[in-house]
Amino acid sequence: MMRTWQITTVTDAARARISLARLAAAYGVPTVERTRLAAALSAHLRQCLTKGGTWRLTIDLAGSPAEEGLLHVVVTPSPEACAAGEPLWEVTVPCPEAAEAAEDGTVADDPAALSEALLGADEDTAVVLDKLTEQEDLVLFHREELHQTNQGVLALHAELDAAGRAQREAFAAERTARNEAESARRRLMFLADASAVLTASLNHEEIVRRLPDLLVPEYASSVDVWLFDHEEDRHRSAPHPAAAVVAARTGRPQYAADHPGNLPGVEDQPPSALEPGRPLLCVPLPTRRAPLGVLTLSPPGARWDPDDAVMLIELTRRASIAIDNARRFEHNRDIAETLQRALLTDLPTTPGLSLAARYLPATHGLNIGGDWYDAFPQRDGGLITVIGDVTGHGLHAAVMMSQLRTALRAYAVDGDSPGRLLTRLHRFLHHLQPDLYATAVIARFHPDEPTLTWAAAGHPPPVLRLPDGTVRTLDAKPGAMLGIPLTQEIADHTERLEPGSTLALYTDGLVERRAQGIDPGIERLATALGGFRSAELGADLEGSADRLLHPLLSDSERDDDVCLLLCHFQGRVGS
């Protein structure tokens, strides 16, 4: 179907527009599209009338009425406009519900018809406006929905930001807690290691020397230890800082600086006149009775961390205990050594027999006081030599050693043999001190008899050097330790002596080493003794004793007493 209109006047344009609207409605063009098409045609026709001439409007419907088609609208320019290059104007719209037109769309040249057509156009406009209102409402709805969504997104962002900030704060708190825990662990490990170092020594001067090595430079830049030798020392102010004197008098830690220390348990003092530009922490060395002295520290930096100060005060307390224990040990050691040496009498002079003895107290540990040697004559002219070792150490061992020595001398008055003397000592010790034991070797010489009689009770065996340099270990069956809870009769052993023979009696401190045991040490002693010449031993037994000890003790830690008794048999006088 095709319709054509000639457009020359405004009325022609109005009738053409109305016809187009009616045909579009008849062929199912939707209202909005129909209104848009009519409005576009009206605008174009207004331009055409402005240019003048006769324009042709053609409306063509492609497709049958029973099926969807296309409504094709073409405005052809007038010949004058066409000559001027005016192009065709055309629009195509779909007709989804096309039906056979009841009329051809022609509008009569009648004012009533035009008015009616105008009202119809207003109806289409009203429908379009309603659609527009719906779209505006929909836009407002979506705009509100978008606003709510934006608010939700902003709220979510705020929550995420708050959660992120809380997480960062939690991570920071965790790092802080971890750092504090690591610092506490480091301080505890240092305190434990330093305490082990300080308590490993029983020499108070060595403990004092170790303190700066432990604290500088991590916890202090300088360390000064002021020990009181006398009661009046704690009241002297020079040349020690005033804060150190206050700490000595009050027994409380003091901090001297031009600013408050804010250290737990520490009192603040003005800066020291000796060192006004350097803070000082003065900590007394406490004991149960009174401070031993004052430890004065200067910080490694501008000031101390409060936790470090607490640790330093605790370390000072432990150092004080170590120094006090070392001083007590040294005091008891001095008493024991004094008693020990007082009981080691001068060796007697016996015709045909030379004696040389050495006693070396232990240099490490409280191991002094248990070893002894002795030599004394019997009424028949014989000479008893003895060397022994009391279990235990210190003053108690020295006292028990003196009692055994006195008892042995008393028993020897009756003229008993070495084995009988050891048997009686065993009974005496078991009765006197059931929990204390001892070892001993007794050797008896007689100037009229070239025979050595000896007996041992749990002691390292004597070593005998013969005149030809051969060395023998006298390891015949010995008795058990003195004082053990059993009945025993300790046997005598005899050995013929030739002039120039030398007997070595000793304690285990000379030959025993922790890593090797005692047997290698006895072999070393035998080898060393065999290296001497008989003439050398006979001429200078004292010097030989020193030369014998030196190589044997070169690898010793000297954690036990050492006793050595050399007996050089020269033979009967005048024989």
HUVEN-V357417 format. One record per helix or strand of 2 or more residues. SS is the DSSP state (helix for helix, strand for strand). FROM is the first residue (numbers start at 1). TO is the last residue. If there is no record, write none. Layout:
ss=SS from=FROM to=TO
ss=SS from=FROM to=TO
This chain:
ss=strand from=2 to=7
ss=helix from=10 to=26
ss=helix from=31 to=51
ss=strand from=55 to=62
ss=strand from=69 to=76
ss=helix from=79 to=83
ss=strand from=89 to=95
ss=helix from=111 to=199
ss=helix from=204 to=215
ss=strand from=222 to=227
ss=helix from=231 to=235
ss=helix from=242 to=250
ss=strand from=254 to=256
ss=strand from=267 to=269
ss=strand from=280 to=285
ss=strand from=293 to=298
ss=helix from=306 to=343
ss=strand from=353 to=360
ss=strand from=371 to=377
ss=strand from=383 to=390
ss=helix from=395 to=412
ss=helix from=418 to=432
ss=strand from=438 to=446
ss=strand from=449 to=457
ss=strand from=462 to=465
ss=strand from=471 to=474
ss=strand from=493 to=496
ss=strand from=501 to=506
ss=helix from=508 to=511
ss=helix from=519 to=530
ss=helix from=534 to=539
ss=helix from=541 to=552
ss=strand from=562 to=569
